[in-house]
Amino acid sequence: MGMDHNLPFSIGDVVELLGIKVVRNTGTQLHCRCPFCDDKKAHLNVRVQKNVFRCNRCGKGGGILHLYAAAHDISLNMAYEELCRIYKTDSSLQQKTPSTPAIIQPEMPIASSAVRNNTYSNLLSMLSLGANHRESLLLRGLSGEDIVKLGYKTTPAVRAPKIVTQLLERGCELQGVPGFYCDGDSGRWKLDIRGSGIMLPDRNSNGEIEAIQIRLDKVYKSKFNNLTSVDQYYGTSAACCPHFVGVEDGVESVYLTEGVMKADIAYHLSAELGCPRPFVGLTGVGNINQYLRALEELEKLGVRKIMVAFDMDAAVNDNVRKAKDRVIEAGCDAGFDMTPMTWNPQYKGIDDLLFAVKKKRLSILEERNEY
């Protein structure tokens, strides 16, 4: 059985202790009848190496302590104490000497896109956009109406505990949602904010928010990070998706660019200029797996032509150029008509180019009004 080195027992031990029916044992996974729902088959999946479980029927999931605590309706702390006593004193089970209680950091399997969308949508609805962040977006060419539509919000600070309570009161599921984790001492869920900035919803082709990117106020190694709770107690790694904006059934071509914010701004600027263009933004120009997913979804939508609108630094950055070449090659191999775009390099991104066009048009209108 898999063993968490910080605990004197494995999840397989707890399955046996609780008398959960194991229908099939593959060596790495146990397929069991879920004790939390009316499960007649084997919907409960236990991953013995990672010490986590999840029921595909009722959605119940967690780690070793969550399994025991949920079965007995007790706190995680109490579950830990009881299990330590059991495995130290009960000779009918494997004798194991419990170690000193320590914070363990097993990772939760990621929740479904529907669960993440519901939780993130509720989270963003509770937040507001700071004046400084709103001003920075206006300076990038967005209108006030555009900003409202995008749903960008400022990362919370002191209100985080209250927000988690409100999410739970709304019935939102937090386990398996990147950005949320369980406090090892209290057993309460918390929100993990690792840097202040603008929260950007990363939407899939169905409009669901699968992840949240953060445009950081203070740039260290990157301008962006993802809302994640990796390395936290029962936290979850972020899993961003290709970001779709303005892409609908019947669209024949889309513009491919870098990042959630760039795609959003470019789409809204193109709409304001009277020629709305659908965009797909990759959270990383070299994220080939995300790109391949985008190709599959675009094919289902009937898109046949992709305009590659990566930043103009591809002309001077060899890594970006190579990533761009891989994107074009993979798109051609998948049967798409790939068209690389170029423009005046004084405008780095497609959003910068469109904003320049907008300002020029406004300037011409102002000149006309003066005469």
C-alpha positions in Angstrom: 0.0 0.0 0.0 1.1 3.6 -0.5 2.4 5.3 2.6 2.5 9.0 3.4 5.8 9.3 5.3 4.4 11.9 7.6 1.6 9.5 8.8 1.8 6.1 10.5 -0.9 4.7 8.3 -1.9 4.6 4.6 -5.2 5.3 3.0 -5.4 1.6 2.2 -5.3 0.9 6.0 -8.2 3.3 6.6 -10.2 1.7 3.8 -9.7 -1.6 5.6 -10.4 -0.1 9.0 -13.7 1.4 7.8 -14.8 -1.8 6.2 -15.2 -0.2 2.8 -15.9 -2.8 0.1 -13.1 -3.1 -2.4 -14.5 -4.4 -5.7 -11.2 -4.3 -7.6 -7.6 -3.7 -6.7 -5.2 -2.8 -9.6 -2.2 -2.4 -7.4 -2.1 1.3 -7.7 -5.9 2.0 -7.3 -8.7 0.6 -5.3 -12.2 0.6 -6.9 -14.6 0.6 -4.0 -18.3 1.1 -3.1 -18.6 4.6 -1.8 -19.8 4.7 1.8 -21.1 8.3 1.4 -23.7 7.7 -1.3 -26.1 4.9 -2.6 -23.3 3.3 -4.6 -24.2 -0.1 -6.0 -21.1 -0.4 -8.1 -17.6 0.9 -7.5 -17.5 4.6 -8.0 -15.1 5.4 -5.2 -11.6 5.5 -6.6 -8.7 5.3 -4.1 -5.2 6.1 -5.4 -3.0 4.3 -2.9 0.3 5.9 -3.9 -1.0 9.4 -3.5 -3.2 8.6 -0.5 -6.3 10.3 -2.0 -9.8 9.3 -2.8 -12.7 10.5 -4.9 -16.2 9.3 -5.7 -17.2 9.8 -9.3 -20.8 9.6 -8.3 -21.2 12.0 -5.4 -18.0 13.9 -5.7 -16.8 13.3 -2.2 -13.0 13.3 -2.1 -9.9 14.1 -0.1 -7.0 12.4 1.6 -6.4 9.9 4.4 -7.7 12.1 7.2 -10.7 13.4 5.1 -11.8 9.8 4.5 -11.8 8.8 8.2 -13.2 12.2 9.3 -16.1 12.1 6.8 -17.0 8.6 7.8 -17.3 9.5 11.4 -18.3 13.2 11.0 -15.4 14.5 13.0 -12.7 17.1 12.5 -9.4 16.4 10.8 -7.5 16.9 14.1 -9.7 14.4 15.8 -9.3 12.0 12.9 -5.6 12.2 13.2 -5.6 11.6 17.0 -8.0 8.7 16.8 -6.0 7.0 13.9 -2.8 7.4 15.8 -4.3 5.8 18.9 -5.7 2.9 16.8 -2.4 2.1 15.0 -0.4 2.3 18.2 -2.6 0.2 20.4 -4.7 -2.2 18.3 -2.7 -5.4 17.8 -5.2 -6.8 15.3 -3.9 -4.3 12.8 -0.4 -3.7 11.6 1.7 -2.3 14.5 2.9 1.2 13.5 4.5 3.8 15.8 2.9 7.1 15.1 5.4 9.9 14.4 5.0 13.4 15.9 2.0 15.1 14.3 3.3 17.1 11.3 1.7 19.2 8.6 1.3 16.9 5.6 0.8 18.1 2.1 -0.9 15.6 -0.1 -2.3 17.0 -3.3 -6.0 16.8 -4.1 -7.1 15.6 -7.6 -8.4 18.6 -9.5 -12.2 19.2 -9.5 -14.2 19.1 -12.7 -14.5 22.1 -14.9 -18.1 22.6 -13.8 -17.1 22.6 -10.1 -14.3 25.0 -10.7 -16.5 27.3 -12.8 -19.1 27.5 -10.1 -16.6 28.2 -7.3 -14.6 30.7 -9.3 -17.7 32.5 -10.6 -19.0 32.9 -7.0 -15.5 34.0 -5.8 -15.2 36.7 -8.4 -18.8 37.9 -7.8 -17.8 38.7 -4.2 -14.8 40.8 -5.2 -14.3 44.3 -6.7 -11.8 45.9 -9.0 -9.5 48.4 -7.3 -9.3 52.0 -8.7 -5.6 51.6 -9.7 -6.3 48.4 -11.6 -9.3 49.9 -13.4 -7.2 52.9 -14.4 -4.4 50.6 -15.7 -7.0 48.7 -17.9 -8.4 52.0 -19.2 -4.8 53.0 -20.2 -4.6 49.8 -22.2 -7.5 50.8 -24.3 -10.5 49.1 -22.7 -13.7 51.0 -22.0 -15.4 51.0 -18.7 -18.1 48.8 -20.2 -15.5 46.3 -21.5 -13.9 46.1 -18.0 -17.3 45.2 -16.4 -17.9 42.5 -19.1 -14.5 40.9 -18.5 -15.2 40.4 -14.8 -11.6 41.2 -13.8 -11.2 41.7 -10.0 -8.5 42.7 -7.6 -7.1 40.0 -5.4 -8.6 40.0 -1.9 -6.4 40.8 1.2 -8.0 40.9 4.6 -11.3 39.6 3.6 -10.1 36.1 2.6 -11.4 34.2 5.6 -14.9 35.8 5.2 -14.9 35.0 1.5 -14.3 31.3 2.2 -17.1 31.2 4.7 -19.5 32.8 2.2 -18.5 30.4 -0.6 -19.2 27.4 1.7 -22.6 29.0 2.7 -23.4 29.3 -1.0 -22.8 25.5 -1.4 -19.6 25.9 -3.4 -17.2 23.0 -3.4 -13.6 24.0 -2.5 -11.8 20.6 -2.5 -9.9 20.1 -5.7 -10.2 23.7 -6.7 -6.8 25.3 -7.2 -6.3 28.2 -4.8 -8.0 26.5 -1.9 -6.5 24.3 0.7 -7.2 22.9 4.1 -5.6 24.3 7.3 -3.6 21.5 8.9 -4.5 22.6 12.4 -8.1 23.7 12.3 -9.3 21.6 9.4 -10.8 24.8 7.8 -10.6 25.7 4.2 -8.5 28.7 3.2 -7.8 30.7 0.1 -4.2 30.9 -1.0 -3.2 34.3 -2.5 0.5 34.4 -3.4 0.7 37.9 -4.9 -1.5 41.0 -5.3 -2.8 41.9 -8.7 -5.7 41.6 -11.2 -7.5 38.3 -11.3 -8.2 37.1 -14.8 -10.8 34.4 -15.5 -9.4 31.7 -17.9 -12.4 30.5 -19.9 -12.7 27.3 -22.0 -14.6 27.0 -25.3 -17.8 26.5 -23.3 -17.3 29.8 -21.4 -16.5 28.0 -18.1 -13.8 29.4 -15.8 -11.3 26.6 -15.5 -8.6 28.7 -13.8 -7.7 32.1 -12.7 -4.5 34.0 -13.7 -3.2 36.9 -11.8 -1.5 39.9 -13.4 0.9 40.7 -10.7 1.4 44.2 -9.3 5.1 43.5 -8.5 6.9 41.6 -11.3 9.7 39.2 -10.2 10.3 36.5 -12.7 7.0 36.7 -14.5 4.2 39.2 -15.0 1.6 36.5 -14.3 1.0 33.6 -11.9 -1.8 31.2 -11.6 -4.2 30.9 -8.6 -2.9 27.7 -7.1 -2.6 25.9 -3.8 0.1 23.5 -4.8 2.4 22.4 -1.9 -0.4 23.3 0.6 -2.2 20.9 2.8 -4.8 19.2 0.5 -4.1 21.9 -2.1 -4.3 21.5 -5.8 -2.1 22.5 -8.8 -3.5 25.0 -11.2 -4.5 23.7 -14.7 -5.0 26.5 -17.1 -6.9 26.0 -20.4 -6.7 27.7 -23.8 -8.6 30.9 -23.3 -11.5 31.5 -25.7 -13.1 34.9 -26.2 -15.6 35.7 -29.0 -15.2 32.2 -30.5 -18.7 30.9 -31.5 -20.2 28.2 -33.7 -19.9 29.0 -37.4 -16.7 31.1 -37.0 -14.2 30.1 -39.7 -11.1 31.7 -38.4 -9.6 32.7 -35.1 -6.6 34.7 -33.9 -4.1 32.9 -31.7 -2.1 35.0 -29.2 -0.3 34.9 -25.9 -2.2 35.1 -22.6 -5.6 35.6 -21.2 -5.4 39.4 -20.8 -3.9 40.0 -24.3 -6.7 37.9 -25.9 -9.4 39.7 -24.0 -8.1 43.2 -24.8 -7.5 42.4 -28.4 -11.0 41.1 -28.8 -12.7 44.1 -27.2 -10.6 46.5 -29.2 -11.4 44.8 -32.5 -15.1 44.9 -31.5 -14.8 48.7 -30.8 -13.1 49.2 -34.1 -16.2 47.6 -35.8 -14.5 44.3 -36.8 -14.8 41.9 -33.8 -12.3 39.1 -34.1 -12.4 35.9 -32.1 -9.3 35.1 -30.1 -7.7 32.1 -28.4 -5.0 32.9 -25.8 -2.4 30.4 -24.7 -1.1 30.8 -21.1 2.4 30.4 -22.4 3.6 30.4 -26.0 5.4 27.1 -25.5 2.5 25.3 -23.8 2.1 22.7 -26.6 -0.3 20.5 -24.7 -2.7 23.4 -24.1 -2.3 24.3 -27.8 -3.2 20.8 -28.9 -6.3 20.9 -26.8 -7.2 24.2 -28.5 -6.8 22.6 -31.9 -9.2 19.8 -30.9 -11.8 22.2 -29.7 -11.5 24.5 -32.6 -12.0 21.6 -35.0 -15.2 20.7 -33.2 -16.4 24.3 -33.6 -15.7 24.2 -37.4 -12.8 26.6 -37.4 -10.4 25.9 -40.3 -8.1 29.0 -40.3 -5.8 30.2 -37.5 -4.1 33.6 -37.7 -1.0 33.3 -35.5 -0.7 36.7 -33.8 2.2 36.1 -31.3 4.2 39.1 -30.1 6.7 40.6 -32.5 9.6 39.7 -30.2 9.6 36.4 -32.1 11.9 38.3 -34.5 14.6 38.8 -31.9 13.8 36.1 -29.3 15.0 32.7 -30.6 12.9 30.7 -28.0 9.7 32.5 -29.1 10.5 32.0 -32.7 11.0 28.3 -32.2 7.7 28.0 -30.2 5.9 29.9 -33.0 7.3 27.5 -35.6 6.2 24.5 -33.6 2.7 26.0 -33.3 2.5 26.6 -37.1 3.8 23.1 -37.8 1.4 21.4 -35.4 -1.5 23.4 -36.8 -0.7 22.4 -40.4 -0.3 18.7 -39.4 -3.8 18.9 -37.8 -5.3 20.2 -41.1 -5.6 23.9 -40.3 -4.7 26.8 -42.6 -2.0 28.6 -40.6 -1.3 32.2 -41.3 1.5 33.9 -39.3 0.9 37.7 -38.8 3.5 40.4 -38.7 3.2 44.2 -38.1 5.3 47.2 -37.2 7.6 45.9 -34.4 7.2 49.2 -32.5 3.9 47.6 -31.4 4.9 44.5 -29.5 1.5 42.7 -29.2 -1.6 42.5 -31.3 -3.4 44.4 -28.4 -0.8 47.2 -28.7 -1.4 47.3 -32.5 -5.2 47.6 -32.2 -4.9 50.2 -29.5 -2.7 52.3 -31.8 -5.3 52.0 -34.5 -8.0 53.1 -32.0 -6.0 56.1 -30.9 -5.3 57.1 -34.5 -9.0 56.9 -35.4 -9.9 59.0 -32.4 -7.3 61.5 -33.4 -8.7 61.8 -36.9 -12.2 62.3 -35.5 -11.0 65.0 -33.2 -9.3 66.8 -36.0 -12.5 66.7 -38.1 -14.6 68.1 -35.2 -12.2 71.1 -35.0 -13.1 72.1 -38.5 
